[in-house]
Amino acid sequence: MTVLKDGHDQKPVPSVWRNTFSEIIEAFKEGDFALVRGVIGVRQIAAEDAVGIADSIQDYGAQLVSLPEETWRTAICQWLGKY
């Protein structure tokens, strides 16, 4: 599946990315902020950055949960430059 690269308008998160986002959330939920377990198509996160992610989540004060399917009804993204 090709991802639409529209730098002018927001679009729904492409279905081809959704499982990857869900896998990342599952890893984070279980405390694997460096993605040591491996997520296909995603590089491991440097230890320093993983600590920063963990700290930010802790500072926010919320508990991570699995992404419910209804997430995708309102989740959006927008292409910016090369990303």
C-alpha positions as CSV (number, residue, x, y, z in Angstrom):
1,M,0.0,0.0,0.0
2,T,1.3,3.4,-0.9
3,V,1.0,6.2,1.7
4,L,-0.4,9.5,0.5
5,K,2.3,12.2,1.0
6,D,0.1,15.3,1.3
7,G,1.9,18.2,2.9
8,H,-1.1,20.4,2.8
9,D,-3.9,18.4,4.5
10,Q,-4.2,16.0,7.4
11,K,-5.3,12.5,6.6
12,P,-6.3,9.5,8.6
13,V,-3.4,7.4,9.8
14,P,-2.7,4.9,7.0
15,S,-3.9,1.4,7.8
16,V,-0.5,0.0,6.9
17,W,1.0,1.9,9.9
18,R,-1.6,1.1,12.5
19,N,-0.2,-2.3,13.6
20,T,3.2,-0.8,14.0
21,F,1.9,2.0,16.2
22,S,0.0,-0.5,18.3
23,E,3.1,-2.7,18.7
24,I,5.1,0.3,19.8
25,I,2.4,1.2,22.4
26,E,2.4,-2.4,23.7
27,A,6.2,-2.3,24.1
28,F,6.0,1.1,25.9
29,K,3.1,-0.2,28.1
30,E,5.4,-3.1,29.2
31,G,8.3,-0.8,30.0
32,D,10.3,-1.5,26.8
33,F,11.0,2.1,25.9
34,A,14.1,1.2,23.8
35,L,12.1,-1.3,21.7
36,V,14.6,-4.0,22.5
37,R,11.9,-6.6,21.7
38,G,12.0,-5.4,18.1
39,V,9.2,-3.9,16.0
40,I,9.4,-4.6,12.3
41,G,10.3,-1.5,10.4
42,V,11.3,0.4,13.5
43,R,14.8,1.0,14.8
44,Q,15.6,0.5,18.5
45,I,15.6,3.7,20.5
46,A,18.8,4.9,22.0
47,A,19.1,4.4,25.8
48,E,19.2,8.1,26.5
49,D,16.1,8.7,24.4
50,A,14.3,5.7,26.0
51,V,14.9,7.2,29.4
52,G,13.5,10.5,28.2
53,I,10.4,8.8,26.9
54,A,9.9,6.9,30.2
55,D,10.4,10.1,32.2
56,S,7.9,12.1,30.1
57,I,5.3,9.4,30.5
58,Q,5.8,9.3,34.2
59,D,5.8,13.1,34.5
60,Y,2.5,13.2,32.6
61,G,1.0,10.9,35.3
62,A,-1.0,8.6,33.0
63,Q,-0.9,4.9,32.6
64,L,-0.4,3.6,29.1
65,V,-3.1,1.2,27.7
66,S,-3.5,-0.7,24.5
67,L,-4.8,1.4,21.6
68,P,-8.5,0.7,21.2
69,E,-9.8,0.1,17.7
70,E,-11.8,3.3,17.8
71,T,-8.5,5.2,18.0
72,W,-8.3,5.0,14.2
73,R,-11.6,6.9,13.7
74,T,-10.0,10.2,14.8
75,A,-6.2,9.6,14.5
76,I,-4.7,11.8,11.9
77,C,-1.3,12.5,10.4
78,Q,0.3,15.0,8.0
79,W,3.3,14.7,5.7
80,L,6.0,17.2,6.5
81,G,8.9,17.6,4.2
82,K,10.5,14.2,3.9
83,Y,8.5,12.7,6.8
